[in-house]
Amino acid sequence: MVSYKRLSPEEVHFSGCSSLDEAPGEPLAVGGAAQARRGDVEEEDEEKADGEVEAEQERPLLLRVVSCSITGALLTLGGLVLAVCAIWLLGTIVWLRSPAGPQGPHRPPPPGAAQDLCSSTPPEWRFDCYPERDVVVTQAMCESRNCCFISVATASGNPGDGVPWCFYPPDYPSYSLVALNDTETGQQGTLVRTHSSYYGNDVQTLRIEVLHETSHRLRVRLVDPVEKRYEVPIEVPVVKEKAPNPSYKVELRKDPFALLVTRADTGVILLNTSVSPLFYAEQFLQFSTALASRYVYGLGEHRSNFLHSVQWNTLTMWARDVPPTEYTNLYGVHPFYLCLESDGSAHGFFLLNSNAMDVVLQPAPAVTWRTIGGILDFYVFTGPDPSAVIGQYLEVIGKPAMPVYWALGNHLCRWGYKSSNATWDVVKTMRNYGIPQDVQWNDIDYMDGTRDFTFDPVAFATLPDLVKDLHRHDQKYVMILDPGISSTQASGSYWPFDEGIKRGVFINDSDGHTLIGKVWPGLTAFPDFSDPVTQEWWFENLQKFHAQVPFDGLWIDMNEPSNFVDGSLNGCPETQFDAPPYTPGVLGGFLRSKTICVSARQKLSSHYNLHSLYGLMEAKASSSALERIVGKRPLVISRSTFPSQGLYSGHWLGDNRSQWKDLYTSIAGMLTFNLLGIPLVGADICGFSGQTNEELCVRWTQLGAFYPFTRNHNDMDAQAQDPTVFSPAARTAMKEVLLLRYSLFPFLYTLFHHAHASGHTVATPLLFEFPTDQNTYEIDKQFLWGKSLLVTPVLEPGVDYVAGYFPKGLWYDYYTGDSLVSAGEEIKLQAPLDKINLHLREGSIIPTQRPNTTLWVSSGQPMHLIGALSEGGVAEGDLFWDDGETMATYETNQYAYIRFRVEKGTMTSEVLQDNVEASYITVETVSFYGVKAKPERVTVNLQDAEFSYRTNQVLTVTELGLNLGKNFTISWM
């Protein structure tokens, strides 16, 4: 903002002169002595805008007077200078020390100055001053907010769709930093606002806390120092001392306040909030920052490409029950992004806020965060590589739980089996065809009247027997639960509702009565999972039902929470929550759309604050209950998610469609959730709604075999789509790719260990491993498992080939070991209907296993190791192994960890952590891809061994019978 103004003649009076007769002539140049800081004359300044300086440049300041002597004039002028300086000093001190109060709205500059300020702002740097949806903004509406108005039709350069017509001028009032002190953890300061914003109820004074938490993590909190505001109730690290050598530098600008964060080594700007004013009102909080590049990822949950567009792209966050749709807020809320920089470095940003919000990306590039509650509490993670950024983010929200082994098997479900016997018949048919299946699921049709904790006594009378049969065949059972509890039964006939009312576990409306909505069973009440009493009630219900049907895992659906009426049966009151001053761009236009009233009361806070946490809180209660009931690692799959959810559940990508586009977009969804700390993720294979076809289902099963979470599921109105219903050729293709997944279980299980222990991804974007190769930045048709297995699926109909990008280096065909040297190029690959292309990256070793139809059987089979040698003959890999189901094996050292390495013609297997589970497994064969010459001799633990060598440079040593729990070496010469 402009800090100085010129004084008009009326504001200056000389003593000792009898008159100030106006006479034409040259103006008397007073210079700096007649300039005063804005705060010196606060009362007058409130009626003027900063831009008046430009408008008054040509106006005479003081006209020459003739009735005073030169000496008198100089003495008078000198006295005036001293007086003005004294007033300026005193006024500044008072202004800085006094609390800011409402001083009236900021008035616009004169038209000429306004036009200069506004037209000088490039279109891509215009930050929206009138973000309300479905409003045609007029010039008068815009100027009522004291903002610039330039319609797209008259904007220079024809910027196109999305450019705001109404935007902030460069000098729009914001906060000022008036005090700053060092603390044990960083810095703490005071911000004040002297002009009210257009939404009202501004928090005039803020406390800023800058916390240098670790060398790669900065936290900044902006809070009301007087009144406690809602904060997100998830656990995050608390530090007690400042990081000694941070990789970032922090600059706090005073007036207007701005925060700049840069890399300490390169000076690259990671955060710069000076680009737009800061707002902090009761129900409107907003700030913007420039971005280091246009390469932005994360910001779930939305259906989009993996790389977000920055072309005026508004991503609204508010948990919502809606099939995956572009430009719509979906089931989960994850206000985190990862941004790549020009040199391949990466950083991350996380806003810890659960209120409804818009996140606006624009082509400057820049991002605006606009939320309607809570506080501004955010983190910057400096990486410097993409994988490090994700690890640092998960150190804050929590690393994902280690899944139970069978969670990584093949899951089968549908809505519309219609009976337990029909469900059982599908299981038996899968067994008869030898198709791998670990888990059978049921949707809501198993329930009695779609009521939780019941099963249909007629159609599903044999459900307990089905579950017992699954267990006898080393298989598991998962059933769905919705949070809505039926409320219409006669008193005493439905324990979940009766006991819930007795204990007060349900969410209340704003009047304190149980809020009643409508879901599948009809009229329903909604449990308040923020209340420990509810969590115990939930456990007891699950325990009672488990005694009847001994389920193994839980599928929690409809937990946004979904409601078939908007708000409640009685509507919603017109409170500040239900009708906030600003509503983000939520589907339906109202926060209550297809959910409950946001003025509803929960134990911790209003639903206005807790809405998007509902799925997280239900997942946490469900995971805890399962641990207590089964005494093993729980499996919970949830539709709605929030940061830290990976601690308690996995996620499926919702009610997709049986379309090729949905097949493709599932990869972006899978990769995004791996960034967000929920690696156990997948889409409904073959599509949920609509009719699939054989080719689509085969291709989807091939891709789905490489989802971290693999489940085929479809709608009651569609034909069956499990593998057994298709032609023999299609059925065989699906069976083979599922067996391939099972053979890779040791590798996949180890990847999940690294996710749990270190915050790594399981399904990995190519850019994570090749961050300096810009060709990888937009790839979302391929992905890696971990760092080394490249998956290139077919995503289009009617083709027998696929084009895949191979970063520079040496790659090997997984099936044959044939080598492929890439200069960093796209390569056409043969892809008949029975094949998905897989390639191993040079320098890797992966453990595989002889597959079977369940992971319980497969996980006991001999192992086969595959080493993909680099050009220099080096490779490495590892294996994590435990019993697959005991909780906290890593934390209690109940596991084996083995490292494999090849160098100079010798492979070593070194047991770094021993456990009895490894002693049950043998290593049967080892293959080495890229052995340049046929060896004359191969030894195993110094003993000669039989081997084979193919012309494609693949060396295989068989019939080893080596104990996995013992060190061994294999050498060739």
ZAMARGU-4260 file (C-alpha; in steps of 0.2 Angstrom, whole numbers, plus 5000, padded with zeros to 4 digits):
<rodrens>
0) 5000/5000/5000 | 5005/5018/4997 | 5012/5025/5014 | 5013/5043/5011 | 5001/5057/5005
5) 5003/5076/5001 | 4994/5089/5012 | 4982/5101/5004 | 4983/5120/5007 | 4968/5118/5018
10) 4978/5106/5030 | 4992/5119/5032 | 4991/5135/5042 | 5005/5147/5046 | 5005/5157/5062
15) 5012/5175/5061 | 5004/5179/5044 | 4989/5190/5043 | 4982/5182/5028 | 4984/5169/5014
20) 4979/5178/5000 | 4977/5167/4985 | 4988/5173/4970 | 4992/5164/4954 | 5010/5159/4953
25) 5022/5145/4955 | 5018/5133/4969 | 5030/5133/4984 | 5039/5117/4985 | 5037/5110/5003
30) 5044/5093/4999 | 5046/5080/5013 | 5042/5092/5027 | 5024/5093/5021 | 5022/5074/5019
35) 5015/5064/5033 | 5013/5045/5035 | 4996/5038/5033 | 4994/5036/5052 | 4998/5054/5056
40) 4982/5060/5050 | 4971/5044/5052 | 4955/5053/5054 | 4957/5062/5037 | 4964/5046/5029
45) 4949/5036/5032 | 4940/5047/5020 | 4954/5045/5006 | 4961/5031/4997 | 4979/5026/4995
50) 4978/5030/4976 | 4975/5048/4979 | 4994/5051/4977 | 4994/5048/4959 | 4978/5059/4956
55) 4985/5074/4966 | 5003/5074/4958 | 4999/5089/4947 | 4989/5099/4960 | 4998/5114/4968
60) 5002/5111/4986 | 5004/5129/4992 | 5002/5144/4982 | 5015/5158/4984 | 5010/5171/4996
65) 5016/5190/4997 | 5010/5196/5013 | 5023/5188/5024 | 5042/5191/5024 | 5054/5178/5018
70) 5061/5177/5036 | 5044/5175/5044 | 5039/5162/5031 | 5055/5152/5034 | 5053/5152/5053
75) 5035/5147/5051 | 5039/5133/5039 | 5053/5127/5050 | 5041/5127/5065 | 5028/5117/5054
80) 5041/5104/5050 | 5045/5101/5068 | 5027/5100/5073 | 5022/5088/5059 | 5037/5077/5063
85) 5032/5077/5081 | 5014/5073/5077 | 5020/5060/5065 | 5030/5051/5078 | 5017/5052/5091
90) 5003/5046/5080 | 5014/5032/5073 | 5017/5026/5091 | 4999/5027/5096 | 4993/5018/5080
95) 5005/5004/5082 | 5001/5001/5100 | 4983/5003/5100 | 4971/4988/5095 | 4963/4990/5078
100) 4945/4992/5078 | 4932/4994/5064 | 4937/5010/5055 | 4924/5009/5041 | 4926/5002/5024
105) 4941/5005/5012 | 4936/5019/5000 | 4940/5017/4981 | 4953/5029/4973 | 4948/5042/4961
110) 4943/5035/4944 | 4959/5039/4935 | 4970/5031/4948 | 4959/5016/4950 | 4960/5013/4931
115) 4979/5014/4932 | 4980/5002/4947 | 4968/4990/4939 | 4974/4989/4921 | 4992/4986/4927
120) 4987/4970/4934 | 4990/4956/4922 | 4975/4944/4919 | 4983/4929/4926 | 4987/4938/4943
125) 4969/4944/4946 | 4963/4937/4962 | 4944/4936/4963 | 4935/4949/4974 | 4918/4942/4970
130) 4919/4923/4971 | 4901/4919/4974 | 4894/4906/4962 | 4880/4909/4950 | 4881/4928/4952
135) 4883/4940/4937 | 4894/4953/4944 | 4891/4970/4939 | 4903/4985/4940 | 4892/4992/4954
140) 4893/4976/4964 | 4911/4975/4962 | 4915/4993/4966 | 4904/4991/4982 | 4918/4980/4988
145) 4931/4993/4982 | 4938/4981/4969 | 4944/4983/4951 | 4931/4979/4938 | 4937/4974/4920
150) 4926/4963/4910 | 4933/4949/4900 | 4927/4957/4884 | 4938/4973/4887 | 4952/4965/4896
155) 4969/4967/4887 | 4976/4951/4879 | 4959/4942/4879 | 4963/4931/4894 | 4948/4919/4891
160) 4937/4909/4902 | 4939/4910/4921 | 4948/4927/4923 | 4939/4936/4937 | 4930/4952/4931
165) 4931/4959/4949 | 4948/4958/4957 | 4958/4966/4971 | 4968/4981/4967 | 4986/4981/4972
170) 4983/4992/4987 | 4968/4983/4994 | 4969/4984/5013 | 4975/4969/5023 | 4983/4966/5040
175) 4999/4974/5046 | 5013/4966/5057 | 5015/4977/5072 | 5025/4966/5084 | 5037/4952/5082
180) 5046/4942/5095 | 5058/4927/5095 | 5052/4911/5104 | 5059/4894/5108 | 5051/4887/5093
185) 5052/4901/5081 | 5043/4918/5081 | 5027/4925/5087 | 5019/4942/5081 | 5004/4952/5081
190) 4994/4957/5066 | 4981/4971/5065 | 4967/4976/5053 | 4962/4994/5052 | 4948/4992/5038
195) 4934/4981/5039 | 4931/4968/5025 | 4916/4966/5015 | 4910/4950/5024 | 4910/4958/5041
200) 4914/4951/5058 | 4933/4953/5055 | 4945/4947/5068 | 4954/4963/5070 | 4969/4957/5079
205) 4978/4941/5076 | 4992/4931/5083 | 5004/4923/5071 | 5015/4909/5077 | 5029/4904/5066
210) 5036/4887/5071 | 5052/4880/5064 | 5048/4862/5069 | 5061/4852/5059 | 5074/4856/5046
215) 5061/4852/5033 | 5045/4857/5041 | 5038/4874/5044 | 5022/4877/5053 | 5012/4894/5053
220) 4997/4897/5064 | 4986/4912/5063 | 4974/4913/5078 | 4962/4924/5087 | 4972/4929/5103
225) 4956/4933/5113 | 4942/4921/5108 | 4946/4902/5105 | 4941/4896/5088 | 4937/4878/5082
230) 4953/4868/5078 | 4954/4852/5069 | 4954/4838/5082 | 4968/4827/5075 | 4984/4823/5083
235) 4999/4832/5076 | 5017/4833/5082 | 5021/4846/5096 | 5039/4853/5096 | 5047/4862/5110
240) 5062/4869/5102 | 5067/4878/5085 | 5075/4867/5072 | 5094/4873/5072 | 5098/4872/5053
245) 5081/4873/5043 | 5082/4871/5025 | 5070/4886/5023 | 5071/4905/5026 | 5056/4914/5033
250) 5053/4933/5029 | 5038/4942/5037 | 5034/4959/5029 | 5025/4972/5040 | 5013/4983/5030
255) 5004/4975/5022 | 5008/4959/5031 | 5015/4945/5020 | 5024/4929/5023 | 5038/4923/5011
260) 5046/4906/5013 | 5061/4902/5002 | 5074/4888/5001 | 5089/4892/5011 | 5101/4885/4997
265) 5093/4890/4981 | 5082/4905/4986 | 5067/4897/4977 | 5051/4905/4983 | 5040/4891/4991
270) 5027/4903/4998 | 5023/4921/4994 | 5007/4928/5002 | 5010/4946/4996 | 5001/4943/4980
275) 4984/4946/4988 | 4976/4952/5004 | 4973/4942/5019 | 4956/4940/5026 | 4951/4933/5043
280) 4933/4935/5048 | 4921/4925/5058 | 4916/4915/5043 | 4928/4920/5029 | 4946/4916/5029
285) 4957/4918/5014 | 4974/4920/5008 | 4984/4917/4992 | 5001/4913/4987 | 5011/4912/4971
290) 5016/4894/4966 | 5034/4889/4961 | 5027/4881/4945 | 5011/4875/4937 | 5014/4857/4942
295) 5002/4854/4957 | 4996/4837/4963 | 4985/4831/4977 | 4970/4842/4983 | 4958/4827/4985
300) 4945/4821/4982 | 4941/4826/4965 | 4939/4817/4948 | 4953/4825/4937 | 4969/4821/4929
305) 4983/4817/4941 | 4991/4834/4937 | 4979/4848/4941 | 4975/4862/4929 | 4980/4879/4935
310) 4968/4887/4922 | 4956/4895/4934 | 4952/4879/4942 | 4942/4879/4958 | 4942/4864/4969
315) 4929/4864/4982 | 4931/4853/4997 | 4916/4847/5007 | 4912/4829/5009 | 4898/4824/4997
320) 4889/4809/4992 | 4890/4810/4973 | 4897/4798/4959 | 4914/4803/4954 | 4911/4819/4943
325) 4922/4832/4936 | 4922/4849/4944 | 4913/4843/4960 | 4917/4841/4978 | 4917/4822/4981
330) 4918/4810/4996 | 4934/4816/5004 | 4943/4832/5009 | 4962/4833/5008 | 4969/4851/5008
335) 4987/4846/5003 | 4997/4849/4988 | 5014/4844/4981 | 5022/4856/4969 | 5037/4853/4958
340) 5050/4866/4955 | 5059/4870/4939 | 5075/4860/4944 | 5064/4844/4949 | 5064/4848/4968
345) 5047/4847/4976 | 5039/4855/4991 | 5022/4852/4999 | 5009/4863/5008 | 4995/4857/5020
350) 4981/4868/5027 | 4974/4859/5043 | 4956/4865/5041 | 4940/4855/5040 | 4928/4868/5036
355) 4920/4870/5018 | 4933/4878/5007 | 4937/4883/4989 | 4955/4880/4983 | 4957/4891/4967
360) 4972/4887/4955 | 4976/4901/4942 | 4989/4902/4929 | 5000/4915/4937 | 5003/4902/4944
365) 4995/4905/4961 | 4983/4897/4973 | 4970/4904/4984 | 4964/4896/5000 | 4946/4901/5005
370) 4938/4893/5020 | 4923/4898/5030 | 4928/4893/5048 | 4942/4887/5060 | 4959/4895/5059
375) 4973/4896/5047 | 4985/4883/5052 | 4997/4877/5039 | 5013/4867/5035 | 5027/4869/5022
380) 5037/4854/5018 | 5053/4856/5009 | 5057/4839/5003 | 5068/4842/4993 | 5062/4827/4982
385) 5044/4822/4980 | 5045/4806/4990 | 5053/4816/5005 | 5039/4828/5004 | 5026/4814/5006
390) 5036/4807/5021 | 5036/4824/5029 | 5018/4826/5027 | 5014/4809/5034 | 5025/4813/5049
395) 5012/4826/5053 | 4996/4817/5050 | 5002/4799/5053 | 5009/4785/5043 | 4996/4772/5036
400) 4993/4756/5046 | 5001/4740/5040 | 4987/4730/5032 | 4982/4712/5036 | 4989/4701/5023
405) 4972/4696/5016 | 4968/4714/5012 | 4980/4713/4998 | 4971/4698/4990 | 4957/4698/4977
410) 4940/4704/4984 | 4923/4701/4976 | 4907/4710/4979 | 4890/4716/4971 | 4875/4725/4976
415) 4861/4712/4971 | 4866/4695/4975 | 4849/4694/4983 | 4853/4679/4994 | 4867/4671/5004
420) 4865/4655/4994 | 4868/4665/4978 | 4883/4673/4985 | 4889/4656/4990 | 4887/4650/4973
425) 4898/4663/4966 | 4912/4659/4979 | 4910/4640/4974 | 4911/4644/4956 | 4927/4655/4958
430) 4935/4640/4967 | 4930/4628/4954 | 4939/4638/4940 | 4954/4641/4951 | 4952/4660/4951
435) 4961/4668/4966 | 4949/4675/4979 | 4953/4680/4997 | 4937/4690/5002 | 4919/4689/4999
440) 4908/4705/5002 | 4890/4709/5003 | 4881/4726/5000 | 4866/4731/5010 | 4854/4718/5002
445) 4861/4706/5016 | 4852/4717/5029 | 4834/4715/5036 | 4825/4730/5030 | 4843/4738/5026
450) 4845/4740/5045 | 4863/4740/5052 | 4868/4725/5063 | 4854/4713/5055 | 4853/4701/5042
455) 4838/4695/5032 | 4831/4680/5041 | 4824/4673/5024 | 4835/4677/5009 | 4851/4677/5020
460) 4847/4664/5032 | 4862/4654/5028 | 4874/4669/5029 | 4882/4662/5045 | 4886/4646/5037
465) 4893/4655/5022 | 4905/4664/5033 | 4910/4648/5041 | 4913/4640/5024 | 4924/4654/5019
470) 4935/4652/5035 | 4937/4634/5032 | 4944/4638/5014 | 4956/4651/5022 | 4945/4665/5015
475) 4937/4680/5023 | 4920/4690/5024 | 4917/4709/5024 | 4900/4717/5025 | 4894/4735/5023
480) 4888/4746/5036 | 4880/4763/5034 | 4880/4776/5048 | 4861/4780/5047 | 4852/4770/5061
485) 4834/4766/5058 | 4822/4776/5069 | 4805/4769/5065 | 4804/4753/5074 | 4792/4750/5089
490) 4801/4754/5105 | 4811/4739/5112 | 4812/4730/5095 | 4829/4737/5088 | 4843/4738/5101
495) 4854/4749/5091 | 4842/4764/5090 | 4834/4761/5108 | 4851/4760/5116 | 4857/4774/5106
500) 4843/4785/5112 | 4846/4780/5130 | 4864/4784/5129 | 4862/4800/5119 | 4874/4794/5105
505) 4865/4803/5090 | 4868/4820/5083 | 4856/4833/5089 | 4848/4847/5079 | 4851/4865/5085
510) 4836/4864/5097 | 4844/4849/5106 | 4833/4835/5098 | 4838/4820/5089 | 4841/4825/5071
515) 4831/4813/5059 | 4835/4811/5041 | 4832/4798/5028 | 4843/4785/5021 | 4841/4767/5015
520) 4830/4760/5029 | 4819/4776/5029 | 4819/4788/5044 | 4836/4788/5052 | 4847/4795/5066
525) 4865/4798/5064 | 4878/4793/5077 | 4890/4806/5083 | 4907/4797/5082 | 4916/4812/5090
530) 4908/4806/5107 | 4917/4792/5116 | 4900/4786/5122 | 4895/4783/5104 | 4912/4774/5100
535) 4908/4761/5114 | 4890/4759/5108 | 4897/4756/5090 | 4909/4743/5097 | 4895/4734/5107
540) 4884/4733/5091 | 4898/4726/5081 | 4902/4713/5095 | 4884/4707/5096 | 4882/4705/5077
545) 4899/4697/5076 | 4893/4683/5088 | 4880/4679/5074 | 4890/4682/5059 | 4909/4682/5062
550) 4914/4695/5049 | 4932/4699/5047 | 4932/4717/5040 | 4921/4732/5038 | 4915/4742/5023
555) 4909/4759/5029 | 4899/4768/5016 | 4887/4784/5015 | 4898/4792/5028 | 4900/4810/5022
560) 4886/4808/5030 | 4874/4805/5016 | 4856/4810/5018 | 4842/4808/5006 | 4833/4824/5012
565) 4843/4841/5013 | 4846/4844/5031 | 4833/4835/5041 | 4814/4830/5039 | 4811/4847/5047
570) 4823/4857/5036 | 4836/4868/5044 | 4835/4884/5053 | 4842/4900/5046 | 4857/4901/5057
575) 4874/4908/5053 | 4880/4891/5050 | 4866/4885/5038 | 4866/4901/5029 | 4884/4908/5030
580) 4890/4925/5022 | 4899/4915/5009 | 4896/4897/5003 | 4910/4888/4994 | 4905/4880/4977
585) 4898/4864/4984 | 4887/4853/4974 | 4868/4858/4977 | 4873/4876/4982 | 4870/4874/5000
590) 4880/4865/5014 | 4865/4855/5019 | 4863/4848/5001 | 4861/4829/5003 | 4868/4829/5021
595) 4862/4835/5038 | 4860/4852/5044 | 4877/4860/5048 | 4870/4869/5063 | 4867/4851/5071
600) 4876/4848/5087 | 4890/4836/5090 | 4900/4832/5106 | 4916/4841/5100 | 4908/4855/5090
605) 4895/4860/5077 | 4892/4849/5061 | 4898/4865/5052 | 4915/4862/5058 | 4915/4843/5059
610) 4906/4838/5043 | 4921/4832/5033 | 4928/4823/5048 | 4913/4811/5049 | 4921/4797/5039
615) 4937/4798/5048 | 4929/4797/5065 | 4918/4782/5060 | 4934/4774/5053 | 4943/4777/5069
620) 4929/4769/5079 | 4927/4755/5067 | 4945/4751/5067 | 4946/4751/5086 | 4931/4740/5088
625) 4938/4727/5075 | 4954/4726/5085 | 4945/4723/5101 | 4934/4710/5093 | 4945/4700/5082
630) 4962/4703/5090 | 4971/4706/5074 | 4974/4719/5062 | 4958/4727/5056 | 4952/4730/5038
635) 4941/4745/5036 | 4937/4752/5019 | 4929/4769/5019 | 4921/4780/5006 | 4923/4797/5015
640) 4941/4802/5020 | 4951/4815/5029 | 4970/4818/5033 | 4976/4804/5045 | 4963/4792/5039
645) 4977/4780/5033 | 4980/4776/5051 | 4962/4768/5052 | 4956/4763/5034 | 4958/4761/5016
650) 4947/4769/5003 | 4939/4764/4987 | 4936/4777/4974 | 4917/4777/4975 | 4902/4773/4963
655) 4911/4774/4946 | 4904/4769/4929 | 4907/4755/4917 | 4916/4766/4905 | 4933/4767/4897
660) 4935/4785/4904 | 4932/4778/4922 | 4946/4765/4919 | 4958/4779/4915 | 4954/4791/4928
665) 4955/4777/4942 | 4974/4778/4940 | 4974/4797/4944 | 4963/4793/4959 | 4975/4779/4965
670) 4990/4789/4963 | 4983/4804/4972 | 4977/4794/4987 | 4995/4787/4988 | 5001/4805/4990
675) 4988/4808/5003 | 4993/4794/5015 | 4980/4781/5010 | 4989/4769/5000 | 4976/4755/5002
680) 4966/4761/4988 | 4957/4755/4972 | 4942/4757/4961 | 4928/4746/4958 | 4935/4734/4944
685) 4924/4733/4928 | 4914/4748/4935 | 4900/4750/4948 | 4885/4757/4938 | 4880/4753/4920
690) 4884/4738/4910 | 4901/4732/4907 | 4908/4722/4892 | 4920/4708/4891 | 4935/4718/4884
695) 4933/4732/4896 | 4931/4720/4911 | 4947/4710/4905 | 4957/4726/4903 | 4950/4733/4920
700) 4955/4717/4929 | 4972/4718/4922 | 4974/4736/4929 | 4964/4732/4945 | 4977/4718/4948
705) 4989/4732/4951 | 4978/4743/4962 | 4984/4742/4980 | 4966/4737/4984 | 4958/4725/4972
710) 4940/4723/4972 | 4927/4719/4958 | 4910/4727/4963 | 4894/4732/4953 | 4876/4738/4955
715) 4860/4728/4957 | 4854/4734/4940 | 4868/4728/4931 | 4873/4710/4925 | 4885/4700/4935
720) 4903/4704/4931 | 4914/4692/4941 | 4927/4683/4931 | 4916/4667/4930 | 4902/4674/4919
725) 4913/4678/4904 | 4920/4667/4890 | 4934/4655/4893 | 4947/4666/4885 | 4942/4681/4895
730) 4940/4671/4911 | 4958/4664/4908 | 4965/4681/4905 | 4957/4687/4922 | 4963/4672/4931
735) 4981/4673/4925 | 4983/4691/4930 | 4976/4688/4947 | 4988/4674/4949 | 5001/4686/4944
740) 4996/4698/4958 | 4997/4684/4970 | 5014/4679/4964 | 5020/4697/4968 | 5013/4697/4986
745) 5030/4697/4995 | 5035/4713/4985 | 5018/4721/4987 | 5018/4717/5006 | 5036/4725/5008
750) 5030/4740/4999 | 5016/4742/5012 | 5029/4740/5026 | 5039/4755/5019 | 5023/4765/5018
755) 5019/4761/5036 | 5036/4763/5043 | 5043/4778/5032 | 5028/4786/5023 | 5032/4779/5005
760) 5020/4777/4991 | 5015/4760/4986 | 5008/4765/4969 | 5020/4778/4963 | 5020/4791/4950
765) 5034/4791/4938 | 5039/4809/4942 | 5043/4803/4960 | 5058/4793/4953 | 5062/4804/4938
770) 5059/4822/4945 | 5071/4830/4933 | 5062/4822/4918 | 5048/4834/4913 | 5040/4821/4902
775) 5035/4812/4917 | 5026/4826/4925 | 5009/4823/4917 | 5009/4804/4916 | 4994/4796/4923
780) 4992/4781/4911 | 5006/4772/4919 | 5013/4770/4936 | 5026/4761/4947 | 5024/4749/4961
785) 5037/4756/4973 | 5052/4761/4963 | 5055/4747/4951 | 5040/4739/4943 | 5033/4749/4929
790) 5014/4745/4924 | 5008/4750/4907 | 4990/4745/4905 | 4979/4746/4890 | 4965/4760/4893
795) 4957/4760/4876 | 4945/4748/4867 | 4949/4738/4851 | 4968/4739/4852 | 4982/4726/4854
800) 4996/4738/4858 | 4999/4752/4870 | 5012/4766/4870 | 5021/4769/4886 | 5034/4781/4891
805) 5051/4774/4897 | 5062/4786/4907 | 5080/4786/4902 | 5089/4770/4907 | 5089/4751/4906
810) 5072/4742/4908 | 5068/4723/4907 | 5052/4714/4901 | 5046/4707/4917 | 5040/4691/4909
815) 5055/4687/4898 | 5070/4697/4904 | 5072/4705/4887 | 5081/4722/4889 | 5075/4739/4883
820) 5087/4754/4883 | 5077/4770/4883 | 5084/4788/4879 | 5068/4794/4888 | 5055/4790/4875
825) 5038/4783/4871 | 5039/4765/4865 | 5025/4755/4857 | 5022/4738/4865 | 5012/4723/4860
830) 4997/4721/4871 | 4985/4707/4866 | 4970/4705/4877 | 4978/4692/4888 | 4993/4703/4893
835) 4997/4718/4903 | 5014/4725/4901 | 5026/4725/4915 | 5044/4731/4916 | 5058/4730/4929
840) 5069/4745/4932 | 5088/4742/4931 | 5096/4740/4948 | 5081/4732/4957 | 5078/4715/4965
845) 5060/4710/4969 | 5054/4694/4979 | 5040/4684/4971 | 5031/4668/4976 | 5023/4653/4968
850) 5004/4659/4968 | 4989/4650/4974 | 4970/4654/4975 | 4972/4662/4993 | 4985/4672/5001
855) 4985/4661/5016 | 4991/4646/5004 | 5002/4657/4993 | 5011/4666/5007 | 5018/4649/5012
860) 5025/4644/4995 | 5043/4645/4990 | 5050/4661/4984 | 5058/4666/4967 | 5069/4682/4967
865) 5072/4692/4951 | 5087/4704/4950 | 5087/4717/4936 | 5105/4722/4934 | 5111/4739/4930
870) 5123/4742/4916 | 5136/4741/4929 | 5130/4724/4936 | 5122/4731/4952 | 5105/4728/4960
875) 5097/4728/4977 | 5080/4725/4985 | 5072/4719/5001 | 5059/4709/5010 | 5048/4712/5025
880) 5040/4696/5032 | 5029/4693/5047 | 5014/4682/5051 | 5003/4694/5041 | 4990/4698/5055
885) 4997/4702/5072 | 4996/4720/5076 | 5011/4731/5078 | 5024/4718/5073 | 5036/4732/5066
890) 5035/4742/5082 | 5038/4726/5093 | 5051/4718/5082 | 5041/4703/5078 | 5046/4702/5060
895) 5060/4698/5048 | 5069/4710/5037 | 5081/4704/5023 | 5091/4714/5011 | 5097/4708/4994
900) 5111/4715/4984 | 5121/4710/4968 | 5138/4717/4965 | 5152/4711/4955 | 5144/4695/4950
905) 5139/4690/4968 | 5122/4691/4976 | 5120/4692/4995 | 5105/4689/5005 | 5108/4697/5022
910) 5095/4694/5037 | 5095/4711/5046 | 5081/4707/5057 | 5077/4689/5061 | 5060/4681/5065
915) 5054/4663/5065 | 5041/4667/5051 | 5056/4668/5038 | 5062/4651/5043 | 5046/4643/5036
920) 5050/4650/5018 | 5063/4643/5006 | 5070/4652/4991 | 5068/4640/4977 | 5074/4650/4961
925) 5084/4666/4957 | 5084/4674/4940 | 5096/4688/4935 | 5092/4699/4920 | 5106/4707/4911
930) 5121/4695/4914 | 5131/4700/4899 | 5140/4684/4896 | 5136/4666/4900 | 5145/4660/4916
935) 5157/4646/4917 | 5152/4642/4935 | 5139/4647/4948 | 5141/4643/4966 | 5128/4644/4980
940) 5136/4647/4997 | 5153/4642/4989 | 5145/4626/4982 | 5143/4622/4963 | 5125/4624/4957
945) 5115/4620/4942 | 5110/4635/4931 | 5103/4640/4914 | 5108/4655/4903 | 5097/4661/4889
950) 5103/4672/4874 | 5093/4687/4881 | 5106/4687/4895 | 5095/4679/4908 | 5104/4668/4921
955) 5093/4657/4932 | 5098/4646/4946 | 5085/4633/4952 | 5081/4620/4965 | 5090/4630/4978
960) 5080/4626/4994 | 5088/4640/5004 | 5081/4645/5020 | 5075/4663/5019 | 5079/4666/5037
965) 5098/4662/5034 | 5111/4672/5025 | 5117/4666/5008 | 5127/4670/4993 | 5126/4666/4974
970) 5140/4670/4963 | 5144/4667/4945 | 5160/4668/4935
</rodrens>
